[in-house]
């Protein structure tokens, strides 16, 4: 079965408006900064960051967003029901007119409510070649398993952990000398590169979903 992309761009108006990204993060936010830099440098045209949202009040990524003068929002999740928390986040994303949600180190599984609120409009970056090594400490899982190539994946988000259709992947070699830190660094460089590329593909509507496959011209 194949389906056309859900439009992320709004219908063309006289002056076409940038697509508004909602970034969700829980930590240092280097992927967020890479996207912000791609927008600033013109590598990612036709997009703007509408809001940076976190479930962790003192996340470094939030502080960096504030420094860049971007709107931020915090919704602490501890002790709250997943649906209630997600409902608040969805309302905030809508209030900021977000078109496309980018998870960037957001350490929470999204509820079905959240996924349904932004159909085919939520992306995630994961530091492994999915479906290998989902979940936490993927780089350590790769080292412990003994694979010779590791990497990262940008995928659509569904209700399951690290499971939606894959948009882009990049592989890196695992060296004999690697530890978790050196391997993570090598993967992270690729994360920063392919997240921008994937967002560009989605913004431009330059893809088709066929079953689990996301097809796009090179
Ligand atoms: C990245 O490795 C990303 O793949 C994973 O969480 C980490 C976030 O890093 N989902 P950063 O906060 O973007 O620096």
Boltz pocket constraint, residues with backbone or C-beta under 6 A from the ligand:
constraints:
  - pocket:
      binder: B
      contacts: [[A, 25], [A, 27], [A, 28], [A, 29], [A, 30], [A, 31], [A, 32], [A, 61], [A, 104], [A, 105], [A, 106], [A, 125], [A, 126], [A, 127], [A, 152], [A, 191]]
      max_distance: 6.0
